[in-house]
Amino acid sequence: MAKQFTDMVENPPNNAMIVDALNLCFRWKHAGRSDYRYEFQKVVESLAQSYKAEKTIITADWGSSTYRKNLDENYKADRKERFKDQTPEEKVAFEEFFEEYEQTLKNMQKQGYVVLRYKGVEADDIAASLVLHRKQYELENIWLISSDRDWNLLVSEDVSQFSYVTRKEYTLANWSEHYDFPIEKYLDYKVICGDKGDNIQGFAQIGEKRAVDLISQYDSAFDIYDAIPIDSKYKFMVDLNENPDRIMLNYKLMDLLSHCDEAIGEGNISDIREQMGDIKW
């Protein structure tokens, strides 16, 4: 269901909103803007009003995940390659964008928002940890604000997502409108498909449809792993049979809820607990 930022929706009380800061900032990058810190604040305020959010938390990337890079040196390794042919003008524009990103986070802190950010930690993991420990932090009926499909992994009965790109909501109730498989199979699907955006390798000749078919047949990626080597006449099974360990690696790279605290680190987890405990909502 498509939504505008200002649409009012019926929501139960005690809503919380978790914002993927860098993801939202790219809204202005794609529009060629480098002066967006106050518009960012207005958008967050508008969304909080729309979703009747009594609690708003800003999560922010600070470089790529150290946890994932230690597991797989190829994780996001292609990003430098993507930008190596930037023109001097494009390089300056990118630097200006990130300078404004830093100022945006400082402005949100100045306005009294909780901003959670740690070196070598990605917003995905911070959001996942907040969702995982939501009872401890008294976060109910959470709305995730991100267009990142990785955040779909966090959707559950009391956790929903809004994408500013598609203007669509992803909820437990409307999951079937977006995907052709049950919500509990989404992680298995991602494990088999991989993620080109993060340079997480899937399997040759296995695209979305074949991944869905395999998961339907074997129930989960774990079951596919247990069944290998799979006797098959199909060529697309070759890479799968030859690289079963990639399945287990992809689980560690992509299962946010199982590995978020490990990815964040105990010291940073303690800081999150402290910040969340000190806030007077």
N, C-alpha and C positions, 0 to 999 in steps of 0.2 A: 504494500500500500504506500503510495507516494505521499510525502508530507512536505509542507513548507516549514521554514524555521519558526514562523509565527503561529502555526496551527496549534490550537488548544486541544488537548486530548484528555480523556477521562482516565485518571490514574488514582490508585489508592494512596492514602497518606504515607508519610515517611519515605518518600522517594529519595534515591541518591543518584547522582550523575557522575560518571567517570569519563573524562575527556582525553582523547588521544591528541596531545597538543601539536606535535610536528605534523601529523596527518592532517589536522584541520588547517594548519598554517599553509600547507601546500595549495589550499584553495586560492590564496592570493598569489602564490608563486606562479600557478598556471595562468593567472590573469595578468601576469607581468608586473605585479605590485610588490614593493619592498617597504611600504609604510602602512602596516596593518595592525599594530599592537592594540590600538583602541577599538578598532572594528572587531578584532578577536574577542575582546572583552564583551562588547555588545552582543555578539553572536552567542557567546556562552550564557550571558544573562537572558537572552531571548529563549534559548533552549531550556534553561532552567525554569523559566516561567511556563513554557509549553508543557514540560513534563512535571511541573509542580515539584521540582527537586528542592528539598529542604537542605540537602548536602551536596556540594559540588567539589570534586577532586580533580586536579589537573595532573596527568601523568605525562612524562616527557622522556624521549630518547636522549641518551648522552653517549653517542657513538654506537657501534655494533656490539652485540652481545659477546662478552669475553667467554662466557660459559659455552656458547655454541661454536665459537672459533677454536676453542680448545678441543672440542669434539670433532670438528671438521674444518680444516684450514681453508676449504673452498667456500665456506659459508660467507655469502655476500662479497666474495673475492672479486667478482666481475664488475663491481661498481666503479672502481678506478678506471677500468677499461672503458666503461661507458662514457666517462667524462674526459678521456685523454685528448679528444679532438675538439674540445671546447674552444671557441674563439675567445680572445681577450675580453670582449664585451660580455660574453656568456659567463666567463669566470668571475668577472666583477659583479654581475647580477646575482650569481649564486652566493658570493661572499656577503653581499648586501642583504640577501634574504636571510642568511643565518645570523647576521648581526641583529636584524630585526626580531628574529626568533628568540634570541637571548633577551632582548629588551622586552619582548612580549611576556616571557616568563617572569621577569623581574616586576613588570607592571602588575601581573596577576597576584604575585606575592604581596606587593604593596597594597593591593585592594583587599587583602585579607584571605585570599584563596589558599587552600592547601595545594602546594606544588611538590610533587614527588619526582625526584630525578637523581640518578646515581651513575657515575662513570662506568662504562662498559655494561650498562644495563638498559634494556629496551622497555618502552612503555607497555608492550604486550605482557611482559612478565609482571610488572607492577600491577597492572589491571587484573591479571589472573590471580595474583596473591590477595588482592582486595576482595575479589569474588570468592576465593577459596575460604578466606577467614571473615566473611561478611558478618557473621553473627557476632564475632568478637568485636568488630568495629561498628556494630549496630547499623549496618547498611542493609536496607530492605528495598525490594522492588527497584533494582538497579537498572539504569539506562546507560549503555555504553555508547559514546559518541565517537564513531570512527568509520571510515569507509574500508578499512583493512579487513579482508575476509578471514584473516587469522583470528580476529576477535569473535567470529561466529562460533568458534570453539567454546566460548564462554556462555553462550545462550542456554538458558534453562528456564524452569518454571517461573522464577522470580528475577531473571536477568535477561534483558532484551537489548537490541542494538539499533541505532539509527545511523544510516549512512548519509552524509551531507552530499555525496556525489550523485547517488541514485535517488535521494529523497525517499528512501524506502526504510521501513522498519523490519527487523528480523526478530521474530518472537517464536516461542514454542508453539503457539497457536497457528501461526501462518508459515511455518517452516516449509511445508509441502508446496507452497507457492513459489519458493525459490530453488528448491533442490528435489531431485528425483530419488532420494534415499532418506531413511530415517535420521533424525538428528544425532542419535547415538553412533551412527556409522560415519560421521563427518571426519573424525580423526583418521579412521582407517582409509577413507577416500584420499585424504591429503597425503598420507604416508605412501600410498601407491603412486599417486600422481606427481609427488614432489612439489616444488614451488620455484618457478623460474625467477620470480621477483627477488627471492632470497638466495638464489643459486643452490637450492637443495635438489639434488638429482632424483628423478623418478626412475622409470624403466622404459627402455627403448620400445617404441611402437605401442605403448600402453597409454592411451589418452583417457579423457573423462569417462566415455562410454564403457570402454573395456574395464576400467577400474571399478565402475559401478557393477558391471556384470560379475567380475571376479569376487567382489565383496559379497554380492548376493549369493554366489555359489558356495563360498567358503566361510561366510559369516563375518570374518574379521581379517585384518592383515596379519595378526598373530597366527590365525589358523592357516593362512596361506604359507607363512613361514614354516609352520610345523609340517605342511604337506610337501614341501620342496625336498627332493626334485619331483616335479609334476610331469608325468608322462603326457605329452601333448604333441600334436602334429603342427600346431600353430607356431610360426616364427617369433611372434611377440612374446612367447614364453621363454625364449632362450636367455635373454638378459635377466629375467626374473629368477630362473633356475641357477644362473651363474653367480648371482649377487644377492643371496638371501640376507646377508648381514646388513645390507642397505636398509632393509625393512626395520630392523632393530635400531639402527642409527637414526632413521627418520622419526621413529617414535620419540627418541631422546631429544631430537631437534625441534619437534613440532607439538609435543604434548604439553601445552602450557600449564594446565592445572597440576600435572604430576611433577613438573620440574621447575616451576616458577620460583619457589623459594631458594632452590639450589642456584638458579641463574642469578638471583638477586644477591645472595650472600647473606650470612647470618648477621653481620654487622649492619648492613643496610636494612634488613628485616627489623632489627631492633630499633633503628631510627624511624621506620614506618610506624611501628607500634607506639613509639614515643610521640610522634607527631599526631597520629590519629587519637591518642589518648588525651593529648593536651587541648584538642580543639573543643570549643564550646559552640555547638551548632545552634 
